[in-house]
Amino acid sequence: MVGQDEYWSVSVNSICLGDRETSLPIVGGQVSRCYIDYAFGIQILIASEMVDIKIESPCLLEMHSERTTVSAYPQKGLGVAVTLFGKTVTSAIARENGRLELQFADCINLTVEPDPVYEAWTVAGPGGFLVVSRPGGGLSIWEDGSQPAAKHHL
């Protein structure tokens, strides 16, 4: 059996930086918390580790052919967004242009486009793992918070 730290290490090290996309190591994780402050956020529990996804720009939530714009500020569509609670992540892609695409069980999709002025979203995991959608597009990726040399810009 793979230990918690070993699982996360293997997953992070297998991030694909090719083909203009990054596969985020949260597939199979479950949404354990939805929260609202100055952003809309979800926390994903995977292999006993918590990954935080903070969305600071409006995003599109698609469920069963219905589309809802979700935004913490101004507040919009947040009631629908909490239906993500308990859902399993089936796909998690960060595109080179700064777009985040999350797919969940039960045909639910969440898409966040890059923001021209702000960081539209961040994904933060254990060990300093961080992916940020940069203002104006693009990604910054830190695989290990203690090693700035592991920072990638796409």
FISE-186241 format. One line per field, with one value per residue: residue number from 1; residue in one letter; chain; x, y, z of N, C-alpha, C in turn. Coordinates in pm, 1 decimal. Each point is the difference from the previous one (the first is absolute). Layout:
k c(NUM, ...) .
r c(a, ...) .
c c(A, ...) .
n.X c(X, ...) .
n.Y c(Y, ...) .
n.Z c(Z, ...) .
ca.X c(X, ...) .
ca.Y c(Y, ...) .
ca.Z c(Z, ...) .
c.X c(X, ...) .
c.Y c(Y, ...) .
c.Z c(Z, ...) .
This chain:
k c(1, 2, 3, 4, 5, 6, 7, 8, 9, 10, 11, 12, 13, 14, 15, 16, 17, 18, 19, 20, 21, 22, 23, 24, 25, 26, 27, 28, 29, 30, 31, 32, 33, 34, 35, 36, 37, 38, 39, 40, 41, 42, 43, 44, 45, 46, 47, 48, 49, 50, 51, 52, 53, 54, 55, 56, 57, 58, 59, 60, 61, 62, 63, 64, 65, 66, 67, 68, 69, 70, 71, 72, 73, 74, 75, 76, 77, 78, 79, 80, 81, 82, 83, 84, 85, 86, 87, 88, 89, 90, 91, 92, 93, 94, 95, 96, 97, 98, 99, 100, 101, 102, 103, 104, 105, 106, 107, 108, 109, 110, 111, 112, 113, 114, 115, 116, 117, 118, 119, 120, 121, 122, 123, 124, 125, 126, 127, 128, 129, 130, 131, 132, 133, 134, 135, 136, 137, 138, 139, 140, 141, 142, 143, 144, 145, 146, 147, 148, 149, 150, 151, 152, 153, 154) .
r c(m, v, g, q, d, e, y, w, s, v, s, v, n, s, i, c, l, g, d, r, e, t, s, l, p, i, v, g, g, q, v, s, r, c, y, i, d, y, a, f, g, i, q, i, l, i, a, s, e, m, v, d, i, k, i, e, s, p, c, l, l, e, m, h, s, e, r, t, t, v, s, a, y, p, q, k, g, l, g, v, a, v, t, l, f, g, k, t, v, t, s, a, i, a, r, e, n, g, r, l, e, l, q, f, a, d, c, i, n, l, t, v, e, p, d, p, v, y, e, a, w, t, v, a, g, p, g, g, f, l, v, v, s, r, p, g, g, g, l, s, i, w, e, d, g, s, q, p, a, a, k, h, h, l) .
c c(A, A, A, A, A, A, A, A, A, A, A, A, A, A, A, A, A, A, A, A, A, A, A, A, A, A, A, A, A, A, A, A, A, A, A, A, A, A, A, A, A, A, A, A, A, A, A, A, A, A, A, A, A, A, A, A, A, A, A, A, A, A, A, A, A, A, A, A, A, A, A, A, A, A, A, A, A, A, A, A, A, A, A, A, A, A, A, A, A, A, A, A, A, A, A, A, A, A, A, A, A, A, A, A, A, A, A, A, A, A, A, A, A, A, A, A, A, A, A, A, A, A, A, A, A, A, A, A, A, A, A, A, A, A, A, A, A, A, A, A, A, A, A, A, A, A, A, A, A, A, A, A, A, A) .
n.X c(83.5, -32.5, 98.3, -56.5, 116.8, 14.7, -129.9, 1.9, 114.6, -50.3, -113.0, 63.5, 84.1, -124.6, 7.9, -91.6, 115.8, -25.4, -8.0, 64.6, 18.7, -53.3, 24.8, -100.5, 78.3, -122.9, 23.8, -125.4, 39.2, -42.2, -98.6, 81.3, 15.5, -106.1, 66.5, -43.2, 93.4, 116.9, -1.4, -21.6, -6.6, 78.0, -18.7, 106.9, -59.6, 132.0, -4.7, -102.1, 10.0, 10.8, -75.6, 44.9, -120.3, 64.2, -126.2, 78.5, -33.5, -92.9, -76.1, 9.0, -116.5, 28.8, -131.5, 3.0, 82.9, 12.1, 10.0, 88.1, -2.7, 117.9, -30.5, 111.2, 54.6, -112.8, -76.4, 27.1, -110.5, 22.4, -131.1, 7.3, 100.0, -74.8, -64.4, 113.7, -54.1, 102.0, 15.3, 21.5, 127.1, -43.2, 21.1, 127.9, -28.7, 125.4, -60.7, 85.8, -119.8, -0.5, -58.2, -95.2, 13.2, -107.0, 8.8, -127.8, -19.2, -88.2, 99.2, 81.6, 0.5, 121.6, -20.0, 128.8, -39.0, 114.0, 45.9, -41.1, -54.5, -74.3, 47.6, -45.9, 103.7, -0.6, 94.3, -25.1, 110.3, 18.3, 91.8, -85.7, -70.4, 20.5, -121.0, 43.0, -122.8, 98.3, 5.2, -100.9, 3.9, 8.7, 95.8, -0.9, 103.2, -26.7, 94.0, 88.5, -78.0, 82.8, -36.2, 32.9, 106.5, -88.7, 9.1, -115.2, 26.7, -128.6) .
n.Y c(-117.7, 94.7, 57.0, 82.0, 18.9, -132.8, -14.0, 98.7, -50.2, -120.6, 43.4, 74.1, -100.4, -44.1, 124.3, 10.1, 42.0, -108.0, 13.7, 103.6, -101.9, 16.7, -128.5, 43.6, -27.1, 25.0, -68.3, -27.2, 126.1, 28.7, 76.7, 46.1, 110.0, 77.3, 107.5, 105.8, 76.8, 52.9, -132.5, -80.7, -85.9, -99.0, -91.3, -60.1, -107.6, -21.9, -130.7, 35.4, 62.2, 126.5, 22.4, 124.1, 17.4, 113.0, 37.0, 93.1, -68.2, 58.7, -106.3, -101.3, -25.9, -116.6, -14.7, -119.7, 51.5, 27.4, 128.1, 12.8, 132.1, -32.5, 82.6, 15.7, 73.9, 48.0, -19.8, -117.3, -74.0, 56.2, 14.4, 17.5, 83.3, 13.4, -22.8, 68.0, 37.5, -77.7, 82.2, -98.0, 39.7, 16.9, 130.7, 36.8, 101.0, 42.5, 85.0, -4.6, 27.2, -86.9, -75.5, -9.8, -131.2, -1.8, -131.2, -16.4, -94.1, -73.3, -0.8, 34.3, 117.0, 36.9, 117.2, 33.1, 109.3, 26.7, 76.4, 107.1, 14.0, -104.4, -62.6, -63.8, -82.4, -73.9, -91.2, -23.5, -73.9, -119.3, 29.1, 101.9, -106.6, 75.3, 17.0, 102.6, 42.7, 36.7, 122.9, 6.7, -109.6, -129.3, -86.9, 0.5, -84.9, -26.0, -87.4, 86.3, 45.7, -97.4, -26.2, 129.0, -78.1, -58.4, 129.9, -25.8, 58.8, -11.1) .
n.Z c(0.0, -84.4, 71.2, 89.1, 61.7, -7.3, 28.3, 88.7, 45.0, -12.5, 52.7, 88.7, 16.5, -12.6, 46.7, -92.8, -46.6, -70.8, -132.6, 51.6, 79.1, 120.2, 18.1, 72.1, 103.0, -45.5, -113.4, 28.0, 17.5, 121.2, -45.4, 93.9, -74.6, 4.9, -38.0, 65.9, -51.0, -24.4, 13.2, -103.6, 99.3, -41.2, 91.4, -53.6, 47.3, -7.0, 18.5, 75.2, -117.6, 37.9, -105.5, -2.3, -52.9, -25.6, -23.3, -54.4, -106.9, -73.0, 22.9, -83.2, 56.6, -55.9, 15.5, -54.5, -85.6, 128.1, -36.0, 100.2, -2.6, 53.1, 98.6, 72.7, -97.1, -45.7, 105.8, -57.3, -2.1, 116.4, 1.7, -129.5, 22.8, 107.4, -113.7, -9.8, 115.8, 33.2, -104.0, -84.8, 4.0, -124.8, -6.5, -8.3, -82.4, 4.4, -79.0, -99.0, -51.3, 104.0, -89.2, 92.6, -19.8, 77.8, 3.5, 33.0, 90.3, -61.2, -91.1, 96.4, -62.8, 37.9, -59.7, 15.5, -62.0, -63.8, 95.5, -68.1, 121.6, 36.3, 108.0, -105.7, 20.5, 111.5, -15.1, 128.2, 1.1, 50.5, 90.1, 2.5, -39.8, -108.3, -51.0, -73.5, -26.2, -80.9, 49.7, -83.2, 77.5, -16.2, 27.5, 131.3, 3.1, 127.7, -24.7, 50.5, 97.2, 37.7, -126.5, 5.2, -15.6, 77.3, -6.6, -59.1, -112.2, -22.4) .
ca.X c(-83.5, 75.7, -28.9, -57.7, 101.1, 47.8, -101.3, 0.6, 125.4, -9.8, -96.1, 55.4, 110.2, -48.4, -70.2, 34.0, 17.4, -0.9, -126.5, -68.7, -88.9, 55.6, -95.2, 13.7, -5.7, -114.4, -100.8, -35.9, -27.0, -139.2, -21.5, -34.4, -43.4, -21.2, -1.8, -13.3, 48.3, 16.1, 7.9, -70.0, 102.9, -32.2, 111.7, -3.9, 71.7, 53.8, 106.3, 12.5, 59.0, -96.6, 38.2, -90.0, -18.5, -62.5, -41.1, -20.6, -67.2, -120.0, 24.7, -118.4, -34.3, -94.3, -58.5, -116.7, -33.1, -26.7, 122.3, -15.4, 119.0, 22.7, 91.7, -9.5, -14.1, -127.1, -54.6, -87.4, 2.3, 69.8, -85.6, 17.7, 138.6, 22.4, -32.2, 127.0, 37.2, -9.5, 24.4, 133.5, 66.0, 29.8, 102.8, 45.2, 97.6, 35.6, 48.2, 112.0, -49.8, -50.0, -135.8, -13.8, -112.9, -23.0, -116.9, -40.3, -98.2, -136.7, 0.8, 11.4, 123.4, 27.9, 102.6, 39.5, 84.0, 95.3, -46.7, 99.6, 63.5, 22.8, 19.9, -136.3, -13.7, 121.0, -12.3, 108.1, 1.5, 103.2, 140.1, 28.4, -49.6, -85.9, -20.6, -69.3, -33.5, 56.4, -77.8, 23.4, 15.0, 121.6, 5.6, 122.2, -9.7, 103.4, -17.6, 48.2, 9.9, 131.3, 96.6, -49.1, 44.3, -99.0, -110.9, -11.8, -96.7, -51.1) .
ca.Y c(117.7, 123.9, 93.8, 128.2, 86.4, -62.9, 18.0, 137.8, 21.5, -64.3, 74.3, 129.6, -20.9, -46.2, 109.7, 13.0, 139.5, 4.8, 16.1, 121.1, -22.3, -60.9, -85.0, 22.6, -129.4, -6.8, -92.0, -101.1, 68.2, 34.9, 134.3, -14.9, 129.4, 116.4, 118.5, 130.1, 120.2, 89.4, -91.3, -126.6, -101.8, -139.1, -79.5, -136.0, -96.4, -110.7, -72.2, 61.6, 132.1, 100.2, 91.2, 114.7, 69.6, 129.7, 60.9, 141.3, 60.9, -76.0, -127.0, -60.9, -131.7, -68.4, -120.7, -53.3, 94.8, 134.4, 76.9, 104.0, 77.4, 1.4, 106.6, 40.8, 145.7, 5.0, -131.9, -52.3, -143.4, -73.9, -107.8, -114.3, -46.6, -90.1, -138.3, -70.2, -69.2, -146.0, -51.6, -50.9, 61.0, -98.6, 58.6, 130.6, 48.8, 141.8, 28.0, 93.2, 137.3, 38.1, -53.8, -117.6, -84.6, -108.2, -83.9, -75.1, -105.8, 45.3, 93.7, 139.0, 63.2, 134.0, 61.1, 135.3, 64.4, 94.2, 137.0, 91.2, 84.6, -69.9, -144.8, -52.4, -116.0, -66.0, -135.2, -16.0, -132.6, -23.4, 12.3, 120.4, -9.6, 113.4, 37.9, 128.7, 61.6, 135.0, 107.7, 9.1, -133.8, -74.2, -70.8, -14.1, -128.3, -33.6, -139.6, -11.6, 135.9, 31.9, 10.0, 91.6, -42.6, -92.1, 83.7, -1.8, 94.2, -48.0) .
ca.Z c(0.0, -10.0, 107.2, -40.8, -59.1, -121.3, -104.4, -46.9, -70.0, -130.8, -80.4, -37.3, -92.3, -129.8, -67.0, -141.4, -40.1, -146.1, -70.1, 42.7, 113.1, 119.1, 71.3, 143.5, 71.1, 91.7, -53.3, 100.0, 126.1, 25.3, 54.4, 141.7, 53.8, -87.6, 85.7, -65.7, 68.1, -113.7, -113.3, 16.4, 12.3, 32.6, 48.0, -50.0, 83.1, -77.8, 70.5, 132.2, -13.5, -40.4, -107.5, 1.3, -126.8, 26.6, -125.9, 28.5, -115.2, -36.1, -66.4, -58.7, 53.2, -88.4, 58.7, -70.2, -107.3, 51.9, 21.9, 100.8, 33.2, 144.8, 38.3, 139.9, 2.9, 73.1, 29.2, -104.1, -24.2, 106.1, 49.6, -89.6, 10.1, 114.1, -39.4, -20.1, 124.0, -4.7, -135.0, -29.3, -115.6, -104.2, -85.3, 49.0, -97.4, -5.1, -135.7, -11.7, -6.2, 131.6, 18.7, 86.3, -37.5, 95.5, -24.3, 117.6, -22.9, -30.2, -114.3, 44.9, -46.7, 50.5, -84.2, 39.3, -101.8, 59.5, 19.3, -56.7, 101.1, 127.1, -0.6, -4.7, 87.8, 49.0, 54.3, 97.8, 60.5, 101.1, -36.8, -76.5, -137.6, -29.4, -140.2, -0.4, -128.1, 7.1, -62.0, -143.4, -57.7, 30.3, 128.2, 79.5, 70.0, 95.7, 40.2, 136.0, 49.3, 54.7, -107.2, -103.0, -131.8, -55.1, -50.0, -145.4, -59.1, -128.4) .
c.X c(88.3, -42.0, -51.6, 101.8, 52.6, -98.7, 6.2, 126.7, -4.1, -93.4, 57.3, 110.7, -46.4, -80.0, 50.8, 10.4, -1.0, -138.3, -83.9, -102.6, 75.4, -110.0, 23.9, -23.2, -114.1, -109.6, -21.9, -26.9, -145.8, -9.2, -49.6, -50.0, -18.2, -4.3, -5.8, 59.2, 13.8, 11.4, -94.8, 107.3, -55.9, 126.5, -23.4, 82.1, 43.2, 117.9, 32.1, 70.7, -107.5, 60.7, -105.6, -3.0, -78.0, -25.6, -39.9, -64.1, -127.9, 37.1, -132.0, -16.7, -107.0, -44.4, -121.8, -57.0, -44.6, 132.5, -27.9, 132.9, 8.1, 103.7, -20.3, -18.0, -6.0, -58.4, -100.3, 18.2, 61.2, -82.7, 14.8, 138.9, 22.6, -42.7, 126.4, 40.9, -23.7, 28.6, 145.7, 54.0, 35.2, 105.0, 33.9, 114.7, 19.1, 63.2, 109.4, -46.4, -57.3, -141.0, 5.7, -125.9, -8.6, -125.3, -22.9, -97.1, -136.8, -3.9, -0.7, 136.8, 11.2, 116.3, 25.9, 93.8, 101.3, -59.6, 106.5, 79.7, 41.9, 37.5, -138.7, -21.1, 138.0, -35.9, 120.6, -11.8, 112.7, 141.2, 34.4, -42.2, -100.0, -6.1, -86.7, -26.9, 42.5, -93.6, 36.1, 18.8, 134.5, -6.7, 134.5, -19.2, 120.9, -25.6, 42.2, 28.3, 137.0, 104.5, -51.7, 42.4, -100.2, -120.9, 3.5, -97.0, -39.9, -73.1) .
c.Y c(124.5, 93.3, 131.4, 88.1, -57.0, 20.6, 141.1, 28.9, -59.6, 79.6, 132.6, -17.4, -46.8, 107.5, 11.0, 147.4, 14.7, 27.4, 115.7, -21.3, -67.2, -81.2, 17.6, -130.0, -9.7, -93.6, -113.1, 60.4, 40.7, 139.7, -15.6, 130.8, 98.9, 121.8, 127.1, 105.0, 103.9, -79.7, -116.4, -106.9, -137.6, -66.9, -144.3, -86.7, -115.8, -59.9, 65.0, 135.6, 95.5, 88.8, 110.0, 65.1, 126.9, 68.0, 144.1, 77.2, -78.0, -127.3, -56.4, -141.1, -59.7, -130.0, -39.2, 100.1, 138.2, 68.1, 112.7, 71.3, 9.1, 107.3, 33.8, 150.6, 52.2, -140.0, -42.5, -151.5, -85.2, -115.2, -126.1, -60.9, -95.5, -143.0, -78.9, -80.1, -151.0, -61.4, -42.4, 66.4, -110.5, 50.6, 137.9, 47.4, 150.3, 23.4, 105.6, 145.9, 48.4, -48.4, -125.5, -75.6, -116.4, -76.1, -84.4, -110.6, 63.6, 109.3, 146.4, 53.3, 140.4, 54.9, 141.9, 52.7, 90.4, 139.5, 95.3, 78.0, -76.6, -146.4, -63.4, -115.0, -46.7, -140.2, -19.9, -135.4, -13.7, 19.8, 121.8, -6.6, 112.3, 22.6, 125.7, 41.1, 145.7, 104.2, 11.6, -133.3, -61.8, -61.9, 19.7, -123.5, -15.9, -143.2, -22.5, 140.5, 37.7, 18.0, 90.5, -40.5, -95.1, 75.0, -0.4, 108.0, -57.7, 112.1) .
c.Z c(0.0, 112.0, -54.3, -70.4, -130.4, -114.2, -55.4, -78.1, -139.9, -90.2, -47.6, -102.7, -137.1, -72.9, -143.0, -35.7, -151.9, -53.1, 53.1, 110.7, 112.4, 66.4, 148.9, 75.1, 101.8, -49.7, 100.3, 136.8, 10.0, 60.6, 143.6, 61.2, -114.0, 91.8, -83.5, 93.0, -111.0, -129.8, 25.7, 4.4, 25.7, 50.1, -41.3, 93.7, -89.0, 75.2, 134.7, -2.2, -50.2, -108.5, -4.1, -138.7, 29.6, -134.2, 28.1, -114.6, -28.4, -75.2, -51.4, 56.1, -90.3, 65.1, -81.5, -99.4, 49.2, 30.6, 97.6, 17.9, 151.4, 30.7, 147.5, 11.4, -142.0, 14.4, -106.6, -10.7, 109.2, 56.3, -83.7, 18.1, 116.2, -30.6, -32.5, 122.8, -14.7, -135.5, -16.5, -126.0, -99.7, -98.9, 54.3, -88.8, 17.2, -136.7, 2.5, 1.5, 133.7, 29.4, 87.1, -41.4, 98.6, -40.5, 124.0, -42.1, -23.8, -105.9, 41.4, -43.7, 57.9, -81.3, 48.1, -107.4, 69.5, 8.3, -56.0, 105.3, 125.5, -22.5, 10.4, 97.4, 44.9, 48.1, 90.7, 66.8, 100.4, -55.1, -83.1, -145.5, -25.3, -151.5, 2.3, -143.7, 8.2, -61.0, -148.3, -68.9, 31.5, 138.7, 66.8, 84.5, 91.4, 44.4, 144.1, 50.5, 51.4, -108.6, -110.4, -140.0, -64.3, -55.7, -152.1, -43.3, -134.9, -68.2) .
